Structure formats: C-alpha cells, structure tokens
Amino acid sequence: MNLDDMEGFGGDIPFENFIDDIIPLLDLSDSDSYLMPDVCRTVAVRLRQLTRNWPDDDIDKKNALYLAEGMELAHQQNEPI
C-alpha cells in the first residue's frame, strides 16, 4: 500500500481494504484514540518485522523499535497506549 493514497494520509482509500497487523497503528486517530494491550502486542511484532532489513542507523528504524518496545510494555502491563 502507498500511504499517500490512504485515508488520513492525503488519499481516499480506506484501510479496511487491507489486512495487515500494522493497520491499527496507521488508522489510529490523532486525538482521543488508543490501542488496547493485545493490539499493542500484535502491532509491535509487525513493526519489528517491517523494520528488520532497514539500516541499523536509520532514525525511523530506531523510532519504530522504540515504539515497539513501548507497545510491548503496555501489553505486559495490560495498559492501553
């Protein structure tokens, strides 16, 4: 998928047209929204998969892995994020 074509990223294609564990994060509203602990775990796993082949010094990879760690912690503590 091309994010520029997706709803919320400038396009008009809804995320419901796709099946991927990263979608709950991408389709999250910027205000008053959260991810439940089980969803955090699933998204964290997918983030790690998606960034696996990115260069280790890539700032986006570092940020994604930091987010994945936070999501895993939220899951462990049974807290939404």
FENURVEN-V339290 format. One record per backbone hydrogen bond with DSSP energy under -1.0 kcal/mol. CO is the residue of the C=O (numbers start at 1). NH is the residue of the N-H. Records with the same first field share a line. If there is no record, write none. Layout:
CO->NH / NH
This chain:
2->5
3->6
5->13
6->9 / 11
13->7
14->17
15->18
20->23
22->25 / 26
23->27
35->81
36->40
37->41
38->42
39->43
40->44
41->45
42->46
43->47
44->48
45->49
46->50
47->51
51->54
55->58
58->62
59->63
60->64
61->65
62->66
63->67
64->68
65->69
66->70
67->71
68->72
69->73
70->74
71->75
72->76
73->77
74->79
75->78
